[in-house]
Amino acid sequence: MRSKNQSLLAWLKTATDAQVQDTGTTRAYLRLIAYGHKTASAEIAVRTESATNGAVTRRDLRPEDWRQIWPELSAA
């Protein structure tokens, strides 16, 4: 099991239903991701980064493989 994603957990506490909907998944599934039981898909990671205005990043959500999925982020 992966470690907890504290930034996602914090965001979920204050996120509106509309903001959660913008992630492309459910609040329950985001909780599974936040507690390390599931891994965010690349699409959910991108949409979550956008919905949270960068409070939760793709790097946060996919720490093991973000460099392979989004090599352009390595240069940033």
N, CA, C, O and CB atoms as a CASP TS submission, in Angstrom:
PFRMAT TS
TARGET T0000
AUTHOR 0000-0000-0000
METHOD Language model
MODEL 1
PARENT N/A
ATOM      1  N   MET     1       0.843  -1.188   0.000  1.00  0.00           N
ATOM      2  CA  MET     1       0.000   0.000   0.000  1.00  0.00           C
ATOM      3  C   MET     1       0.884   1.245   0.000  1.00  0.00           C
ATOM      4  O   MET     1       1.891   1.306   0.705  1.00  0.00           O
ATOM      5  CB  MET     1      -0.957   0.002   1.224  1.00  0.00           C
ATOM      6  N   ARG     2       0.499   2.218  -0.785  1.00  0.00           N
ATOM      7  CA  ARG     2       1.225   3.474  -0.866  1.00  0.00           C
ATOM      8  C   ARG     2       0.912   4.338   0.350  1.00  0.00           C
ATOM      9  O   ARG     2      -0.024   4.062   1.101  1.00  0.00           O
ATOM     10  CB  ARG     2       0.875   4.220  -2.164  1.00  0.00           C
ATOM     11  N   SER     3       1.693   5.366   0.527  1.00  0.00           N
ATOM     12  CA  SER     3       1.444   6.273   1.649  1.00  0.00           C
ATOM     13  C   SER     3       0.292   7.225   1.331  1.00  0.00           C
ATOM     14  O   SER     3      -0.117   7.378   0.180  1.00  0.00           O
ATOM     15  CB  SER     3       2.716   7.073   1.988  1.00  0.00           C
ATOM     16  N   LYS     4      -0.210   7.853   2.375  1.00  0.00           N
ATOM     17  CA  LYS     4      -1.315   8.802   2.216  1.00  0.00           C
ATOM     18  C   LYS     4      -0.860  10.021   1.426  1.00  0.00           C
ATOM     19  O   LYS     4       0.293  10.443   1.509  1.00  0.00           O
ATOM     20  CB  LYS     4      -1.865   9.234   3.588  1.00  0.00           C
ATOM     21  N   ASN     5      -1.779  10.567   0.669  1.00  0.00           N
ATOM     22  CA  ASN     5      -1.526  11.798  -0.062  1.00  0.00           C
ATOM     23  C   ASN     5      -2.196  12.923   0.721  1.00  0.00           C
ATOM     24  O   ASN     5      -3.389  13.180   0.560  1.00  0.00           O
ATOM     25  CB  ASN     5      -2.061  11.719  -1.547  1.00  0.00           C
ATOM     26  N   GLN     6      -1.423  13.583   1.562  1.00  0.00           N
ATOM     27  CA  GLN     6      -1.964  14.597   2.463  1.00  0.00           C
ATOM     28  C   GLN     6      -2.558  15.787   1.717  1.00  0.00           C
ATOM     29  O   GLN     6      -3.558  16.353   2.158  1.00  0.00           O
ATOM     30  CB  GLN     6      -0.886  15.076   3.402  1.00  0.00           C
ATOM     31  N   SER     7      -1.959  16.171   0.600  1.00  0.00           N
ATOM     32  CA  SER     7      -2.492  17.324  -0.135  1.00  0.00           C
ATOM     33  C   SER     7      -3.866  17.008  -0.722  1.00  0.00           C
ATOM     34  O   SER     7      -4.747  17.868  -0.728  1.00  0.00           O
ATOM     35  CB  SER     7      -1.521  17.744  -1.257  1.00  0.00           C
ATOM     36  N   LEU     8      -4.055  15.795  -1.212  1.00  0.00           N
ATOM     37  CA  LEU     8      -5.364  15.407  -1.740  1.00  0.00           C
ATOM     38  C   LEU     8      -6.390  15.303  -0.615  1.00  0.00           C
ATOM     39  O   LEU     8      -7.529  15.738  -0.780  1.00  0.00           O
ATOM     40  CB  LEU     8      -5.268  14.069  -2.496  1.00  0.00           C
ATOM     41  N   LEU     9      -6.005  14.738   0.514  1.00  0.00           N
ATOM     42  CA  LEU     9      -6.924  14.648   1.655  1.00  0.00           C
ATOM     43  C   LEU     9      -7.358  16.031   2.121  1.00  0.00           C
ATOM     44  O   LEU     9      -8.535  16.250   2.407  1.00  0.00           O
ATOM     45  CB  LEU     9      -6.268  13.889   2.816  1.00  0.00           C
ATOM     46  N   ALA    10      -6.420  16.958   2.198  1.00  0.00           N
ATOM     47  CA  ALA    10      -6.754  18.322   2.628  1.00  0.00           C
ATOM     48  C   ALA    10      -7.701  18.985   1.639  1.00  0.00           C
ATOM     49  O   ALA    10      -8.659  19.642   2.046  1.00  0.00           O
ATOM     50  CB  ALA    10      -5.479  19.168   2.782  1.00  0.00           C
ATOM     51  N   TRP    11      -7.446  18.821   0.356  1.00  0.00           N
ATOM     52  CA  TRP    11      -8.314  19.425  -0.654  1.00  0.00           C
ATOM     53  C   TRP    11      -9.712  18.834  -0.590  1.00  0.00           C
ATOM     54  O   TRP    11     -10.697  19.562  -0.710  1.00  0.00           O
ATOM     55  CB  TRP    11      -7.726  19.233  -2.053  1.00  0.00           C
ATOM     56  N   LEU    12      -9.811  17.530  -0.405  1.00  0.00           N
ATOM     57  CA  LEU    12     -11.118  16.872  -0.361  1.00  0.00           C
ATOM     58  C   LEU    12     -11.999  17.398   0.769  1.00  0.00           C
ATOM     59  O   LEU    12     -13.224  17.407   0.645  1.00  0.00           O
ATOM     60  CB  LEU    12     -10.938  15.376  -0.209  1.00  0.00           C
ATOM     61  N   LYS    13     -11.395  17.830   1.854  1.00  0.00           N
ATOM     62  CA  LYS    13     -12.175  18.338   2.992  1.00  0.00           C
ATOM     63  C   LYS    13     -12.971  19.584   2.637  1.00  0.00           C
ATOM     64  O   LYS    13     -14.036  19.822   3.207  1.00  0.00           O
ATOM     65  CB  LYS    13     -11.256  18.642   4.161  1.00  0.00           C
ATOM     66  N   THR    14     -12.468  20.376   1.708  1.00  0.00           N
ATOM     67  CA  THR    14     -13.132  21.641   1.377  1.00  0.00           C
ATOM     68  C   THR    14     -13.693  21.681  -0.045  1.00  0.00           C
ATOM     69  O   THR    14     -14.349  22.651  -0.423  1.00  0.00           O
ATOM     70  CB  THR    14     -12.167  22.779   1.559  1.00  0.00           C
ATOM     71  N   ALA    15     -13.443  20.651  -0.822  1.00  0.00           N
ATOM     72  CA  ALA    15     -13.867  20.645  -2.229  1.00  0.00           C
ATOM     73  C   ALA    15     -15.380  20.564  -2.356  1.00  0.00           C
ATOM     74  O   ALA    15     -16.043  19.812  -1.641  1.00  0.00           O
ATOM     75  CB  ALA    15     -13.224  19.477  -2.976  1.00  0.00           C
ATOM     76  N   THR    16     -15.904  21.348  -3.275  1.00  0.00           N
ATOM     77  CA  THR    16     -17.334  21.289  -3.573  1.00  0.00           C
ATOM     78  C   THR    16     -17.606  20.089  -4.480  1.00  0.00           C
ATOM     79  O   THR    16     -16.681  19.507  -5.048  1.00  0.00           O
ATOM     80  CB  THR    16     -17.822  22.613  -4.242  1.00  0.00           C
ATOM     81  N   ASP    17     -18.870  19.731  -4.608  1.00  0.00           N
ATOM     82  CA  ASP    17     -19.230  18.634  -5.510  1.00  0.00           C
ATOM     83  C   ASP    17     -18.839  18.963  -6.946  1.00  0.00           C
ATOM     84  O   ASP    17     -18.418  18.080  -7.693  1.00  0.00           O
ATOM     85  CB  ASP    17     -20.737  18.341  -5.426  1.00  0.00           C
ATOM     86  N   ALA    18     -18.976  20.225  -7.334  1.00  0.00           N
ATOM     87  CA  ALA    18     -18.605  20.636  -8.693  1.00  0.00           C
ATOM     88  C   ALA    18     -17.102  20.478  -8.917  1.00  0.00           C
ATOM     89  O   ALA    18     -16.680  20.032  -9.983  1.00  0.00           O
ATOM     90  CB  ALA    18     -19.030  22.097  -8.950  1.00  0.00           C
ATOM     91  N   GLN    19     -16.300  20.838  -7.929  1.00  0.00           N
ATOM     92  CA  GLN    19     -14.853  20.682  -8.060  1.00  0.00           C
ATOM     93  C   GLN    19     -14.476  19.208  -8.177  1.00  0.00           C
ATOM     94  O   GLN    19     -13.629  18.841  -8.991  1.00  0.00           O
ATOM     95  CB  GLN    19     -14.134  21.320  -6.864  1.00  0.00           C
ATOM     96  N   VAL    20     -15.101  18.378  -7.367  1.00  0.00           N
ATOM     97  CA  VAL    20     -14.831  16.942  -7.437  1.00  0.00           C
ATOM     98  C   VAL    20     -15.241  16.408  -8.805  1.00  0.00           C
ATOM     99  O   VAL    20     -14.524  15.596  -9.389  1.00  0.00           O
ATOM    100  CB  VAL    20     -15.578  16.183  -6.310  1.00  0.00           C
ATOM    101  N   GLN    21     -16.356  16.840  -9.312  1.00  0.00           N
ATOM    102  CA  GLN    21     -16.822  16.395 -10.626  1.00  0.00           C
ATOM    103  C   GLN    21     -15.809  16.760 -11.709  1.00  0.00           C
ATOM    104  O   GLN    21     -15.630  16.011 -12.669  1.00  0.00           O
ATOM    105  CB  GLN    21     -18.196  17.016 -10.950  1.00  0.00           C
ATOM    106  N   ASP    22     -15.150  17.900 -11.559  1.00  0.00           N
ATOM    107  CA  ASP    22     -14.143  18.328 -12.535  1.00  0.00           C
ATOM    108  C   ASP    22     -12.949  17.373 -12.611  1.00  0.00           C
ATOM    109  O   ASP    22     -12.217  17.381 -13.601  1.00  0.00           O
ATOM    110  CB  ASP    22     -13.656  19.722 -12.189  1.00  0.00           C
ATOM    111  N   THR    23     -12.745  16.553 -11.578  1.00  0.00           N
ATOM    112  CA  THR    23     -11.635  15.596 -11.605  1.00  0.00           C
ATOM    113  C   THR    23     -11.934  14.397 -12.493  1.00  0.00           C
ATOM    114  O   THR    23     -11.026  13.650 -12.858  1.00  0.00           O
ATOM    115  CB  THR    23     -11.320  15.122 -10.198  1.00  0.00           C
ATOM    116  N   GLY    24     -13.200  14.211 -12.841  1.00  0.00           N
ATOM    117  CA  GLY    24     -13.573  13.094 -13.695  1.00  0.00           C
ATOM    118  C   GLY    24     -13.825  11.800 -12.953  1.00  0.00           C
ATOM    119  O   GLY    24     -13.951  10.742 -13.571  1.00  0.00           O
ATOM    120  N   THR    25     -13.899  11.871 -11.637  1.00  0.00           N
ATOM    121  CA  THR    25     -14.181  10.682 -10.844  1.00  0.00           C
ATOM    122  C   THR    25     -15.016  11.079  -9.639  1.00  0.00           C
ATOM    123  O   THR    25     -15.488  12.213  -9.555  1.00  0.00           O
ATOM    124  CB  THR    25     -12.871   9.980 -10.401  1.00  0.00           C
ATOM    125  N   THR    26     -15.199  10.167  -8.721  1.00  0.00           N
ATOM    126  CA  THR    26     -16.046  10.431  -7.556  1.00  0.00           C
ATOM    127  C   THR    26     -15.209  10.788  -6.334  1.00  0.00           C
ATOM    128  O   THR    26     -14.007  10.529  -6.282  1.00  0.00           O
ATOM    129  CB  THR    26     -16.925   9.216  -7.251  1.00  0.00           C
ATOM    130  N   ARG    27     -15.867  11.379  -5.367  1.00  0.00           N
ATOM    131  CA  ARG    27     -15.213  11.698  -4.098  1.00  0.00           C
ATOM    132  C   ARG    27     -14.694  10.408  -3.440  1.00  0.00           C
ATOM    133  O   ARG    27     -13.596  10.383  -2.885  1.00  0.00           O
ATOM    134  CB  ARG    27     -16.198  12.444  -3.144  1.00  0.00           C
ATOM    135  N   ALA    28     -15.495   9.349  -3.510  1.00  0.00           N
ATOM    136  CA  ALA    28     -15.095   8.071  -2.910  1.00  0.00           C
ATOM    137  C   ALA    28     -13.827   7.518  -3.569  1.00  0.00           C
ATOM    138  O   ALA    28     -12.934   7.029  -2.878  1.00  0.00           O
ATOM    139  CB  ALA    28     -16.236   7.046  -3.029  1.00  0.00           C
ATOM    140  N   TYR    29     -13.747   7.595  -4.892  1.00  0.00           N
ATOM    141  CA  TYR    29     -12.558   7.092  -5.575  1.00  0.00           C
ATOM    142  C   TYR    29     -11.348   7.967  -5.254  1.00  0.00           C
ATOM    143  O   TYR    29     -10.238   7.458  -5.099  1.00  0.00           O
ATOM    144  CB  TYR    29     -12.792   7.037  -7.099  1.00  0.00           C
ATOM    145  N   LEU    30     -11.555   9.270  -5.153  1.00  0.00           N
ATOM    146  CA  LEU    30     -10.452  10.161  -4.770  1.00  0.00           C
ATOM    147  C   LEU    30      -9.949   9.831  -3.368  1.00  0.00           C
ATOM    148  O   LEU    30      -8.752   9.925  -3.100  1.00  0.00           O
ATOM    149  CB  LEU    30     -10.899  11.635  -4.838  1.00  0.00           C
ATOM    150  N   ARG    31     -10.848   9.449  -2.483  1.00  0.00           N
ATOM    151  CA  ARG    31     -10.423   9.037  -1.138  1.00  0.00           C
ATOM    152  C   ARG    31      -9.571   7.767  -1.204  1.00  0.00           C
ATOM    153  O   ARG    31      -8.572   7.649  -0.495  1.00  0.00           O
ATOM    154  CB  ARG    31     -11.653   8.807  -0.229  1.00  0.00           C
ATOM    155  N   LEU    32      -9.965   6.824  -2.052  1.00  0.00           N
ATOM    156  CA  LEU    32      -9.152   5.612  -2.223  1.00  0.00           C
ATOM    157  C   LEU    32      -7.753   5.964  -2.714  1.00  0.00           C
ATOM    158  O   LEU    32      -6.766   5.381  -2.264  1.00  0.00           O
ATOM    159  CB  LEU    32      -9.827   4.640  -3.209  1.00  0.00           C
ATOM    160  N   ILE    33      -7.670   6.910  -3.629  1.00  0.00           N
ATOM    161  CA  ILE    33      -6.368   7.380  -4.111  1.00  0.00           C
ATOM    162  C   ILE    33      -5.612   8.059  -2.972  1.00  0.00           C
ATOM    163  O   ILE    33      -4.430   7.791  -2.760  1.00  0.00           O
ATOM    164  CB  ILE    33      -6.539   8.357  -5.309  1.00  0.00           C
ATOM    165  N   ALA    34      -6.295   8.932  -2.244  1.00  0.00           N
ATOM    166  CA  ALA    34      -5.656   9.697  -1.170  1.00  0.00           C
ATOM    167  C   ALA    34      -5.099   8.792  -0.074  1.00  0.00           C
ATOM    168  O   ALA    34      -4.043   9.080   0.490  1.00  0.00           O
ATOM    169  CB  ALA    34      -6.649  10.680  -0.567  1.00  0.00           C
ATOM    170  N   TYR    35      -5.793   7.711   0.227  1.00  0.00           N
ATOM    171  CA  TYR    35      -5.335   6.794   1.273  1.00  0.00           C
ATOM    172  C   TYR    35      -4.378   5.719   0.757  1.00  0.00           C
ATOM    173  O   TYR    35      -3.951   4.851   1.518  1.00  0.00           O
ATOM    174  CB  TYR    35      -6.523   6.133   1.921  1.00  0.00           C
ATOM    175  N   GLY    36      -4.041   5.774  -0.533  1.00  0.00           N
ATOM    176  CA  GLY    36      -3.047   4.872  -1.088  1.00  0.00           C
ATOM    177  C   GLY    36      -3.562   3.520  -1.529  1.00  0.00           C
ATOM    178  O   GLY    36      -2.768   2.626  -1.822  1.00  0.00           O
ATOM    179  N   HIS    37      -4.872   3.347  -1.582  1.00  0.00           N
ATOM    180  CA  HIS    37      -5.441   2.065  -1.998  1.00  0.00           C
ATOM    181  C   HIS    37      -5.533   1.932  -3.517  1.00  0.00           C
ATOM    182  O   HIS    37      -5.563   0.817  -4.037  1.00  0.00           O
ATOM    183  CB  HIS    37      -6.818   1.891  -1.388  1.00  0.00           C
ATOM    184  N   LYS    38      -5.578   3.041  -4.222  1.00  0.00           N
ATOM    185  CA  LYS    38      -5.650   3.061  -5.686  1.00  0.00           C
ATOM    186  C   LYS    38      -4.636   4.067  -6.207  1.00  0.00           C
ATOM    187  O   LYS    38      -4.199   4.966  -5.489  1.00  0.00           O
ATOM    188  CB  LYS    38      -7.093   3.417  -6.181  1.00  0.00           C
ATOM    189  N   THR    39      -4.269   3.895  -7.480  1.00  0.00           N
ATOM    190  CA  THR    39      -3.397   4.847  -8.160  1.00  0.00           C
ATOM    191  C   THR    39      -4.241   5.634  -9.150  1.00  0.00           C
ATOM    192  O   THR    39      -5.053   5.063  -9.878  1.00  0.00           O
ATOM    193  CB  THR    39      -2.210   4.124  -8.880  1.00  0.00           C
ATOM    194  N   ALA    40      -4.049   6.926  -9.174  1.00  0.00           N
ATOM    195  CA  ALA    40      -4.777   7.768 -10.127  1.00  0.00           C
ATOM    196  C   ALA    40      -4.312   7.454 -11.543  1.00  0.00           C
ATOM    197  O   ALA    40      -3.116   7.302 -11.792  1.00  0.00           O
ATOM    198  CB  ALA    40      -4.573   9.275  -9.808  1.00  0.00           C
ATOM    199  N   SER    41      -5.253   7.358 -12.459  1.00  0.00           N
ATOM    200  CA  SER    41      -4.878   7.216 -13.865  1.00  0.00           C
ATOM    201  C   SER    41      -4.226   8.521 -14.312  1.00  0.00           C
ATOM    202  O   SER    41      -4.334   9.541 -13.631  1.00  0.00           O
ATOM    203  CB  SER    41      -6.124   6.866 -14.761  1.00  0.00           C
ATOM    204  N   ALA    42      -3.560   8.483 -15.438  1.00  0.00           N
ATOM    205  CA  ALA    42      -2.947   9.702 -15.965  1.00  0.00           C
ATOM    206  C   ALA    42      -4.003  10.775 -16.192  1.00  0.00           C
ATOM    207  O   ALA    42      -3.775  11.948 -15.896  1.00  0.00           O
ATOM    208  CB  ALA    42      -2.195   9.409 -17.276  1.00  0.00           C
ATOM    209  N   GLU    43      -5.161  10.375 -16.718  1.00  0.00           N
ATOM    210  CA  GLU    43      -6.233  11.341 -16.975  1.00  0.00           C
ATOM    211  C   GLU    43      -6.760  11.954 -15.679  1.00  0.00           C
ATOM    212  O   GLU    43      -6.949  13.168 -15.600  1.00  0.00           O
ATOM    213  CB  GLU    43      -7.378  10.670 -17.735  1.00  0.00           C
ATOM    214  N   ILE    44      -6.993  11.135 -14.679  1.00  0.00           N
ATOM    215  CA  ILE    44      -7.485  11.658 -13.398  1.00  0.00           C
ATOM    216  C   ILE    44      -6.433  12.558 -12.759  1.00  0.00           C
ATOM    217  O   ILE    44      -6.775  13.577 -12.158  1.00  0.00           O
ATOM    218  CB  ILE    44      -7.855  10.500 -12.437  1.00  0.00           C
ATOM    219  N   ALA    45      -5.169  12.197 -12.880  1.00  0.00           N
ATOM    220  CA  ALA    45      -4.107  13.027 -12.312  1.00  0.00           C
ATOM    221  C   ALA    45      -4.099  14.421 -12.938  1.00  0.00           C
ATOM    222  O   ALA    45      -4.000  15.424 -12.230  1.00  0.00           O
ATOM    223  CB  ALA    45      -2.743  12.353 -12.510  1.00  0.00           C
ATOM    224  N   VAL    46      -4.202  14.480 -14.259  1.00  0.00           N
ATOM    225  CA  VAL    46      -4.217  15.774 -14.952  1.00  0.00           C
ATOM    226  C   VAL    46      -5.448  16.575 -14.560  1.00  0.00           C
ATOM    227  O   VAL    46      -5.352  17.766 -14.264  1.00  0.00           O
ATOM    228  CB  VAL    46      -4.179  15.575 -16.480  1.00  0.00           C
ATOM    229  N   ARG    47      -6.599  15.925 -14.557  1.00  0.00           N
ATOM    230  CA  ARG    47      -7.843  16.625 -14.228  1.00  0.00           C
ATOM    231  C   ARG    47      -7.866  17.081 -12.771  1.00  0.00           C
ATOM    232  O   ARG    47      -8.409  18.141 -12.462  1.00  0.00           O
ATOM    233  CB  ARG    47      -9.044  15.723 -14.508  1.00  0.00           C
ATOM    234  N   THR    48      -7.280  16.288 -11.877  1.00  0.00           N
ATOM    235  CA  THR    48      -7.231  16.671 -10.466  1.00  0.00           C
ATOM    236  C   THR    48      -6.305  17.860 -10.270  1.00  0.00           C
ATOM    237  O   THR    48      -6.621  18.773  -9.508  1.00  0.00           O
ATOM    238  CB  THR    48      -6.770  15.489  -9.597  1.00  0.00           C
ATOM    239  N   GLU    49      -5.170  17.857 -10.946  1.00  0.00           N
ATOM    240  CA  GLU    49      -4.261  19.000 -10.858  1.00  0.00           C
ATOM    241  C   GLU    49      -4.973  20.271 -11.310  1.00  0.00           C
ATOM    242  O   GLU    49      -4.823  21.324 -10.689  1.00  0.00           O
ATOM    243  CB  GLU    49      -2.993  18.760 -11.712  1.00  0.00           C
ATOM    244  N   SER    50      -5.738  20.175 -12.376  1.00  0.00           N
ATOM    245  CA  SER    50      -6.486  21.326 -12.878  1.00  0.00           C
ATOM    246  C   SER    50      -7.596  21.733 -11.913  1.00  0.00           C
ATOM    247  O   SER    50      -7.748  22.918 -11.615  1.00  0.00           O
ATOM    248  CB  SER    50      -7.078  21.013 -14.251  1.00  0.00           C
ATOM    249  N   ALA    51      -8.370  20.767 -11.423  1.00  0.00           N
ATOM    250  CA  ALA    51      -9.496  21.062 -10.528  1.00  0.00           C
ATOM    251  C   ALA    51      -9.044  21.663  -9.205  1.00  0.00           C
ATOM    252  O   ALA    51      -9.777  22.434  -8.586  1.00  0.00           O
ATOM    253  CB  ALA    51     -10.294  19.800 -10.263  1.00  0.00           C
ATOM    254  N   THR    52      -7.832  21.310  -8.770  1.00  0.00           N
ATOM    255  CA  THR    52      -7.317  21.829  -7.497  1.00  0.00           C
ATOM    256  C   THR    52      -6.466  23.079  -7.687  1.00  0.00           C
ATOM    257  O   THR    52      -5.879  23.587  -6.732  1.00  0.00           O
ATOM    258  CB  THR    52      -6.500  20.759  -6.788  1.00  0.00           C
ATOM    259  N   ASN    53      -6.401  23.569  -8.910  1.00  0.00           N
ATOM    260  CA  ASN    53      -5.551  24.727  -9.226  1.00  0.00           C
ATOM    261  C   ASN    53      -4.107  24.513  -8.782  1.00  0.00           C
ATOM    262  O   ASN    53      -3.443  25.436  -8.311  1.00  0.00           O
ATOM    263  CB  ASN    53      -6.109  25.985  -8.564  1.00  0.00           C
ATOM    264  N   GLY    54      -3.636  23.283  -8.940  1.00  0.00           N
ATOM    265  CA  GLY    54      -2.250  22.964  -8.627  1.00  0.00           C
ATOM    266  C   GLY    54      -1.971  22.609  -7.184  1.00  0.00           C
ATOM    267  O   GLY    54      -0.823  22.330  -6.837  1.00  0.00           O
ATOM    268  N   ALA    55      -2.988  22.609  -6.324  1.00  0.00           N
ATOM    269  CA  ALA    55      -2.779  22.229  -4.922  1.00  0.00           C
ATOM    270  C   ALA    55      -2.387  20.756  -4.812  1.00  0.00           C
ATOM    271  O   ALA    55      -1.649  20.368  -3.907  1.00  0.00           O
ATOM    272  CB  ALA    55      -4.051  22.502  -4.093  1.00  0.00           C
ATOM    273  N   VAL    56      -2.885  19.946  -5.735  1.00  0.00           N
ATOM    274  CA  VAL    56      -2.516  18.534  -5.847  1.00  0.00           C
ATOM    275  C   VAL    56      -1.951  18.367  -7.251  1.00  0.00           C
ATOM    276  O   VAL    56      -2.637  18.643  -8.235  1.00  0.00           O
ATOM    277  CB  VAL    56      -3.755  17.557  -5.580  1.00  0.00           C
ATOM    278  N   THR    57      -0.714  17.921  -7.345  1.00  0.00           N
ATOM    279  CA  THR    57      -0.059  17.851  -8.647  1.00  0.00           C
ATOM    280  C   THR    57      -0.018  16.428  -9.197  1.00  0.00           C
ATOM    281  O   THR    57      -0.242  15.452  -8.480  1.00  0.00           O
ATOM    282  CB  THR    57       1.348  18.401  -8.548  1.00  0.00           C
ATOM    283  N   ARG    58       0.271  16.346 -10.475  1.00  0.00           N
ATOM    284  CA  ARG    58       0.459  15.039 -11.115  1.00  0.00           C
ATOM    285  C   ARG    58       1.610  14.293 -10.453  1.00  0.00           C
ATOM    286  O   ARG    58       1.560  13.073 -10.294  1.00  0.00           O
ATOM    287  CB  ARG    58       0.725  15.202 -12.631  1.00  0.00           C
ATOM    288  N   ARG    59       2.631  15.022 -10.074  1.00  0.00           N
ATOM    289  CA  ARG    59       3.767  14.409  -9.380  1.00  0.00           C
ATOM    290  C   ARG    59       3.325  13.803  -8.056  1.00  0.00           C
ATOM    291  O   ARG    59       3.773  12.719  -7.684  1.00  0.00           O
ATOM    292  CB  ARG    59       4.880  15.445  -9.143  1.00  0.00           C
ATOM    293  N   ASP    60       2.437  14.510  -7.339  1.00  0.00           N
ATOM    294  CA  ASP    60       1.909  13.989  -6.070  1.00  0.00           C
ATOM    295  C   ASP    60       1.138  12.692  -6.286  1.00  0.00           C
ATOM    296  O   ASP    60       1.261  11.744  -5.510  1.00  0.00           O
ATOM    297  CB  ASP    60       1.002  15.031  -5.397  1.00  0.00           C
ATOM    298  N   LEU    61       0.349  12.664  -7.344  1.00  0.00           N
ATOM    299  CA  LEU    61      -0.560  11.546  -7.569  1.00  0.00           C
ATOM    300  C   LEU    61       0.108  10.328  -8.198  1.00  0.00           C
ATOM    301  O   LEU    61      -0.365   9.205  -8.027  1.00  0.00           O
ATOM    302  CB  LEU    61      -1.687  11.991  -8.439  1.00  0.00           C
ATOM    303  N   ARG    62       1.203  10.541  -8.922  1.00  0.00           N
ATOM    304  CA  ARG    62       1.900   9.425  -9.579  1.00  0.00           C
ATOM    305  C   ARG    62       3.401   9.549  -9.331  1.00  0.00           C
ATOM    306  O   ARG    62       4.167   9.722 -10.279  1.00  0.00           O
ATOM    307  CB  ARG    62       1.599   9.401 -11.113  1.00  0.00           C
ATOM    308  N   PRO    63       3.836   9.463  -8.069  1.00  0.00           N
ATOM    309  CA  PRO    63       5.246   9.706  -7.755  1.00  0.00           C
ATOM    310  C   PRO    63       6.215   8.702  -8.373  1.00  0.00           C
ATOM    311  O   PRO    63       7.382   9.026  -8.589  1.00  0.00           O
ATOM    312  CB  PRO    63       5.427   9.702  -6.281  1.00  0.00           C
ATOM    313  N   GLU    64       5.751   7.496  -8.657  1.00  0.00           N
ATOM    314  CA  GLU    64       6.645   6.474  -9.190  1.00  0.00           C
ATOM    315  C   GLU    64       6.935   6.630 -10.681  1.00  0.00           C
ATOM    316  O   GLU    64       8.009   6.246 -11.146  1.00  0.00           O
ATOM    317  CB  GLU    64       6.059   5.121  -8.940  1.00  0.00           C
ATOM    318  N   ASP    65       5.988   7.189 -11.432  1.00  0.00           N
ATOM    319  CA  ASP    65       6.173   7.170 -12.885  1.00  0.00           C
ATOM    320  C   ASP    65       5.843   8.474 -13.606  1.00  0.00           C
ATOM    321  O   ASP    65       5.708   8.481 -14.830  1.00  0.00           O
ATOM    322  CB  ASP    65       5.345   6.097 -13.459  1.00  0.00           C
ATOM    323  N   TRP    66       5.712   9.563 -12.877  1.00  0.00           N
ATOM    324  CA  TRP    66       5.339  10.808 -13.554  1.00  0.00           C
ATOM    325  C   TRP    66       6.380  11.224 -14.589  1.00  0.00           C
ATOM    326  O   TRP    66       6.026  11.836 -15.598  1.00  0.00           O
ATOM    327  CB  TRP    66       5.151  11.927 -12.531  1.00  0.00           C
ATOM    328  N   ARG    67       7.650  10.910 -14.366  1.00  0.00           N
ATOM    329  CA  ARG    67       8.692  11.300 -15.330  1.00  0.00           C
ATOM    330  C   ARG    67       8.514  10.605 -16.683  1.00  0.00           C
ATOM    331  O   ARG    67       8.808  11.186 -17.728  1.00  0.00           O
ATOM    332  CB  ARG    67      10.078  10.976 -14.764  1.00  0.00           C
ATOM    333  N   GLN    68       8.035   9.365 -16.658  1.00  0.00           N
ATOM    334  CA  GLN    68       7.815   8.636 -17.906  1.00  0.00           C
ATOM    335  C   GLN    68       6.556   9.126 -18.621  1.00  0.00           C
ATOM    336  O   GLN    68       6.519   9.187 -19.850  1.00  0.00           O
ATOM    337  CB  GLN    68       7.711   7.134 -17.630  1.00  0.00           C
ATOM    338  N   ILE    69       5.531   9.473 -17.851  1.00  0.00           N
ATOM    339  CA  ILE    69       4.263   9.897 -18.450  1.00  0.00           C
ATOM    340  C   ILE    69       4.344  11.332 -18.955  1.00  0.00           C
ATOM    341  O   ILE    69       3.863  11.640 -20.046  1.00  0.00           O
ATOM    342  CB  ILE    69       3.124   9.765 -17.436  1.00  0.00           C
ATOM    343  N   TRP    70       4.960  12.218 -18.151  1.00  0.00           N
ATOM    344  CA  TRP    70       5.037  13.641 -18.487  1.00  0.00           C
ATOM    345  C   TRP    70       6.497  14.105 -18.432  1.00  0.00           C
ATOM    346  O   TRP    70       6.875  14.828 -17.510  1.00  0.00           O
ATOM    347  CB  TRP    70       4.155  14.488 -17.518  1.00  0.00           C
ATOM    348  N   PRO    71       7.320  13.702 -19.403  1.00  0.00           N
ATOM    349  CA  PRO    71       8.737  14.079 -19.365  1.00  0.00           C
ATOM    350  C   PRO    71       8.948  15.589 -19.392  1.00  0.00           C
ATOM    351  O   PRO    71       9.976  16.080 -18.927  1.00  0.00           O
ATOM    352  CB  PRO    71       9.467  13.449 -20.529  1.00  0.00           C
ATOM    353  N   GLU    72       7.987  16.323 -19.932  1.00  0.00           N
ATOM    354  CA  GLU    72       8.125  17.783 -19.980  1.00  0.00           C
ATOM    355  C   GLU    72       8.153  18.404 -18.586  1.00  0.00           C
ATOM    356  O   GLU    72       8.656  19.515 -18.420  1.00  0.00           O
ATOM    357  CB  GLU    72       6.985  18.389 -20.788  1.00  0.00           C
ATOM    358  N   LEU    73       7.622  17.707 -17.581  1.00  0.00           N
ATOM    359  CA  LEU    73       7.637  18.239 -16.218  1.00  0.00           C
ATOM    360  C   LEU    73       9.019  18.152 -15.585  1.00  0.00           C
ATOM    361  O   LEU    73       9.318  18.896 -14.651  1.00  0.00           O
ATOM    362  CB  LEU    73       6.634  17.495 -15.356  1.00  0.00           C
ATOM    363  N   SER    74       9.856  17.263 -16.077  1.00  0.00           N
ATOM    364  CA  SER    74      11.206  17.124 -15.535  1.00  0.00           C
ATOM    365  C   SER    74      12.034  18.370 -15.776  1.00  0.00           C
ATOM    366  O   SER    74      12.894  18.717 -14.966  1.00  0.00           O
ATOM    367  CB  SER    74      11.901  15.919 -16.144  1.00  0.00           C
ATOM    368  N   ALA    75      11.779  19.041 -16.880  1.00  0.00           N
ATOM    369  CA  ALA    75      12.530  20.252 -17.221  1.00  0.00           C
ATOM    370  C   ALA    75      12.054  21.457 -16.424  1.00  0.00           C
ATOM    371  O   ALA    75      12.775  22.448 -16.305  1.00  0.00           O
ATOM    372  CB  ALA    75      12.412  20.542 -18.709  1.00  0.00           C
ATOM    373  N   ALA    76      10.849  21.379 -15.879  1.00  0.00           N
ATOM    374  CA  ALA    76      10.278  22.532 -15.157  1.00  0.00           C
ATOM    375  C   ALA    76      10.859  22.668 -13.777  1.00  0.00           C
ATOM    376  O   ALA    76      10.490  23.581 -13.039  1.00  0.00           O
ATOM    377  CB  ALA    76       8.771  22.409 -15.057  1.00  0.00           C
TER
END
